[in-house]
Every structure is written in structure tokens, then in C-alpha cells.
Amino acid sequence: MISLKNKVLDTIEEKEIEPKPEWKFTVHSWLLWASVGLSILFGALAFSIIIFFSVNGDWDVLARIPNRVSFIFFTLPYAWLIATIVALVFTEHQYRQTRDAYRHRYSLTIFGVFLATTALGFIFYYVGIGQMLDAQLERLPGYEQVINPRVGMWNMVQEGRLAGKIIEVLDEKEIVMMDSQRNIWLVTFEEGTEVPETLLTSGKRVRLLGRSLTKEEFKAKRILPWIAHEPDRLRIERLKFVPGMKE
């Protein structure tokens, strides 16, 4: 009776199978671990932007916005959420291909990947990397329609919302502003509107609530910073040296 060992040896000899060199297994292992690390990194970056969007949502004016449910629905960061989920799934899949994967239970692997991604995501958010990445990507065509629809939702003067960058301060009640579509607006403030001096600065990005008077004039009853969260506004000041950084 032919033993299993002899069968294997006969098959190897018959098919002229040659063992692969050890360096190929080593390189393959390195590539697997590199893909795991890169996937976690990508997922963490996406998650940091989700945190940034969530913290800087329009919670401060939500009660004043008509159709607030649809406003929230259309400003959720779906693209970054999908990117985070894809990164988590890919990371788990790649890790299961490594030599050490069999040592850990599937549930522990899922938990470990999730924990690493979210923990790193919070760190990236805290140091401003998610905010910086969003500012860089905002220059890409179609970004506000696909990735960050909040910009487009604040460019709806027919619903009393306008946002953009102040390009000139005429006086404490009148400014000239450019919206995300590069349209120029003359903005005047209603009587009694509180206008913080810190916002009346050329180059500052702001949100406005009010009503349009003409295609070029807007009457504002409230002005707010584009970035709502104070620590994030301060962080922007520290990151202004980065090329392309926007407020």
C-alpha cells in the first residue's frame, strides 16, 4: 500500500513541481500586512472626516431651517461612511489571509479592526488631518455635489440660505461675498442683527440666514461661521500654512 507521503512525492516528481523560494512567501506576507495597514489608515482618514462633519453640522441653526429633516438627510457624509465601511471590510479580508489570522477568533478580528480604525480616526480628527483633507479635496470639481453636499445645501438662496467667503467689508452692516459658485453678492444685515466683529474679516467663510432681494443682493438676519465648532476654527488658524487650506 502506497503511503500518503509517497503519493505526494510521486505527484511532485511527475508534475515537476518546484518549491517556491522562501523570499516569495516573505514578500507576500509583507504585502499583506502593508495592505492591512494602508486599509486601516484609509478607513481612519475617512472616519476622521465623518467626525469633523458631525461635530460641525448645522445644529446651531437647525431649528431655524425649513424642512430640517431633508436638510439633515442631504447633508449626511454618505460617501465617507461608505469609504469607511469598505476599508473595514477590506482590512478584515486582508488580515484573514495572513499567517497569524487563524490564532484569533473572527469576532475578535472584526473588533480589533474596528477599534484600530476608529481610534486612529479620532486621533486624525483631533490633530486636524481630517479637516485638512476635506479642505484639500474641496477644490476638486463635483466635490460638493458628491462628497460634501453641505456646501450645496447652503447655496440655496430661495430657501433663505447663503454661504461663502467675504471678499470685502464695506461697513459693519454691509459686506461683499462670493458663494461656492463664484457668484458675487452684496449682503446687508437687518436691523438688530448681531454681527460679531470676528466674522467681519476678508477671507472669512460664513453662513447666512435671510432672504434674497435680487440675484445679486441678500438681506441677512443672522451670520455664523462656516465651521461651527470653536476648537476646529482655532485649528484652522494653525493649519493655514498648508497650501490650499480653507476656512
TADA-V275208 format. One record per residue. SS is DSSP state (hx for helix, st for strand, lp for the rest). Layout:
SS + SS
//
This chain:
lp + lp + lp + hx + hx + hx + hx + hx + hx + hx + hx + hx + hx + hx + lp + lp + lp + lp + lp + lp + lp + hx + hx + hx + hx + hx + hx + hx + hx + hx + hx + hx + hx + hx + hx + hx + hx + hx + hx + hx + hx + hx + hx + hx + hx + hx + hx + hx + hx + hx + hx + hx + hx + hx + hx + lp + lp + lp + lp + lp + lp + hx + hx + hx + lp + lp + lp + hx + hx + hx + hx + hx + hx + hx + hx + lp + lp + hx + hx + hx + hx + hx + hx + hx + hx + hx + hx + hx + hx + hx + hx + hx + hx + hx + hx + lp + lp + lp + lp + lp + hx + hx + hx + lp + lp + hx + hx + hx + hx + hx + hx + hx + hx + hx + hx + hx + hx + hx + hx + hx + hx + hx + hx + hx + hx + hx + hx + lp + hx + hx + hx + hx + hx + hx + hx + hx + hx + lp + lp + lp + lp + lp + hx + hx + hx + hx + lp + lp + lp + hx + hx + hx + hx + lp + lp + lp + hx + hx + hx + lp + st + st + st + st + st + st + st + st + st + st + st + lp + lp + st + st + st + st + st + st + lp + lp + lp + lp + st + st + st + st + st + st + lp + lp + lp + lp + lp + lp + lp + lp + lp + lp + lp + lp + lp + lp + lp + st + st + st + st + st + st + st + st + lp + lp + lp + lp + st + st + st + st + st + st + st + st + st + lp + lp + lp + lp + hx + hx + hx + hx + hx + hx + hx + hx + hx + lp + lp + lp + lp + lp + lp + lp + lp + lp
//
